[in-house]
Structures are given as structure tokens and as C-alpha cells.
Amino acid sequence: MNTIEKPPGEQANFELRNQTSTALYKSNWDFRRLSWIRNALAHGSKPINEATIKLLGARQLLEQALRDVLRTLRQ
């Protein structure tokens, strides 16, 4: 029988990750913006706002937006 080992610690705790993601999405504009960009890129989802559509249409704007968002989220 094959088994899949879960990584140690909280990384395997989907419920905790989901709760954290939901809380950040509600309270943090940059996290929400990053989520919209990620969903459009990873899943091919239609962007939900004009700002995201604009970012996806211009590589330099997207790169700058990602740098800005990640810098803010690291703080």
C-alpha cells in the first residue's frame, strides 16, 4: 500500500491555511490583489477588475505590481 507523507508542522493543516487566507483576503488589500493576479495566471480565470486586466496586459506593470505587493506583504 502506498502512502503519502504529510510535511511536518502546520504546512499540512489545510484548515489553518484556509482560515488565514480568508482573514487576509478580507483585511489586506495587497493580499487580495495578489490573489486576483494569481488566480488569473494560474487558473486562467477572467480578471475581476480593470486594474488586474491592465496588469496582465503589460509585463512591466505586472512585474512592478508584484514587487510592490510582495514588499508590502513582507513587512
Backbone hydrogen bonds in HBPLUS format (Angstrom, degrees):
<---DONOR---> <-ACCEPTOR-->    atom                        ^
c    i                          cat <-CA-CA->   ^        H-A-AA   ^      H-
h    n   atom  resd res      DA  || num        DHA   H-A  angle D-A-AA Bond
n    s   type  num  typ     dist DA aas  dist angle  dist       angle   num
A0013-ASN N   A0010-GLU O   2.93 MM   3  5.06 159.4  1.97 109.5 116.3     1
A0017-ARG N   A0013-ASN O   3.11 MM   4  6.44 165.5  2.13 155.8 159.9     2
A0018-ASN N   A0014-PHE O   2.81 MM   4  5.97 161.8  1.84 158.1 163.3     3
A0019-GLN N   A0015-GLU O   2.94 MM   4  6.13 160.9  1.97 150.1 155.0     4
A0020-THR N   A0016-LEU O   2.97 MM   4  6.11 161.4  2.01 150.5 155.6     5
A0021-SER N   A0017-ARG O   2.89 MM   4  6.02 163.0  1.92 149.5 154.5     6
A0022-THR N   A0018-ASN O   2.94 MM   4  6.09 162.0  1.97 149.1 153.9     7
A0023-ALA N   A0019-GLN O   2.98 MM   4  6.16 161.4  2.02 147.1 152.1     8
A0024-LEU N   A0020-THR O   2.93 MM   4  6.13 163.9  1.95 153.1 157.6     9
A0025-TYR N   A0021-SER O   2.87 MM   4  6.00 158.1  1.92 149.1 155.6    10
A0026-LYS N   A0022-THR O   3.11 MM   4  6.31 151.6  2.20 145.0 151.5    11
A0027-SER N   A0023-ALA O   3.10 MM   4  6.23 143.0  2.24 142.6 152.7    12
A0028-ASN N   A0024-LEU O   2.77 MM   4  5.29 144.6  1.90 155.9 156.1    13
A0032-ARG N   A0028-ASN O   3.07 MM   4  6.34 159.2  2.12 152.9 159.1    14
A0033-ARG N   A0029-TRP O   2.87 MM   4  6.12 162.5  1.90 154.5 159.3    15
A0034-LEU N   A0030-ASP O   2.92 MM   4  6.08 161.4  1.95 147.7 152.7    16
A0035-SER N   A0031-PHE O   2.92 MM   4  6.10 149.8  2.01 143.8 152.4    17
A0036-TRP N   A0032-ARG O   2.98 MM   4  6.35 153.0  2.06 151.1 157.7    18
A0037-ILE N   A0033-ARG O   3.08 MM   4  6.39 162.3  2.11 151.9 156.1    19
A0038-ARG N   A0034-LEU O   2.86 MM   4  6.00 166.7  1.88 151.3 155.6    20
A0039-ASN N   A0035-SER O   2.92 MM   4  6.05 166.1  1.94 150.5 154.1    21
A0040-ALA N   A0036-TRP O   3.09 MM   4  6.26 157.0  2.14 144.8 150.9    22
A0041-LEU N   A0037-ILE O   2.97 MM   4  6.20 160.5  2.01 154.1 159.5    23
A0042-ALA N   A0038-ARG O   2.69 MM   4  5.69 171.1  1.70 162.2 165.2    24
A0043-HIS N   A0039-ASN O   3.01 MM   4  5.37 151.5  2.10 128.1 137.0    25
A0045-SER N   A0039-ASN O   3.44 MM   6  5.90 163.2  2.47 134.0 129.2    26
A0044-GLY N   A0040-ALA O   3.08 MM   4  4.77 125.7  2.39 112.1 121.7    27
A0053-ILE N   A0049-ASN O   3.20 MM   4  6.52 158.0  2.25 148.7 155.2    28
A0054-LYS N   A0050-GLU O   2.92 MM   4  6.14 158.5  1.97 151.5 156.7    29
A0055-LEU N   A0051-ALA O   3.04 MM   4  6.32 155.7  2.10 144.3 150.6    30
A0056-LEU N   A0052-THR O   2.99 MM   4  6.20 159.7  2.03 152.0 156.8    31
A0057-GLY N   A0054-LYS O   3.18 MM   3  5.20 141.3  2.34  97.0 108.1    32
A0058-ALA N   A0055-LEU O   3.26 MM   3  5.51 164.6  2.28 107.9 112.6    33
A0062-LEU N   A0058-ALA O   2.96 MM   4  6.24 160.2  2.00 158.5 165.0    34
A0063-GLU N   A0059-ARG O   2.84 MM   4  6.08 167.1  1.85 159.2 162.2    35
A0064-GLN N   A0060-GLN O   3.03 MM   4  6.16 162.8  2.06 145.6 150.2    36
A0065-ALA N   A0061-LEU O   2.88 MM   4  6.02 160.6  1.92 147.7 153.7    37
A0066-LEU N   A0062-LEU O   2.89 MM   4  6.10 160.6  1.93 154.5 159.4    38
A0067-ARG N   A0063-GLU O   2.97 MM   4  6.22 159.3  2.01 147.4 153.3    39
A0068-ASP N   A0064-GLN O   2.91 MM   4  6.13 164.5  1.93 152.9 157.1    40
A0069-VAL N   A0065-ALA O   2.89 MM   4  6.05 168.4  1.90 153.2 156.4    41
A0070-LEU N   A0066-LEU O   2.92 MM   4  5.96 169.3  1.93 151.0 154.6    42
A0071-ARG N   A0067-ARG O   2.93 MM   4  6.00 155.5  1.99 146.1 153.3    43
A0072-THR N   A0068-ASP O   3.03 MM   4  6.24 160.8  2.06 148.9 154.0    44
A0073-LEU N   A0069-VAL O   2.91 MM   4  6.14 160.6  1.95 153.4 159.1    45
A0074-ARG N   A0070-LEU O   3.03 MM   4  6.11 140.1  2.19 142.7 151.7    46
A0075-GLN N   A0072-THR O   3.23 MM   3  5.53 145.2  2.36 104.1 113.4    47
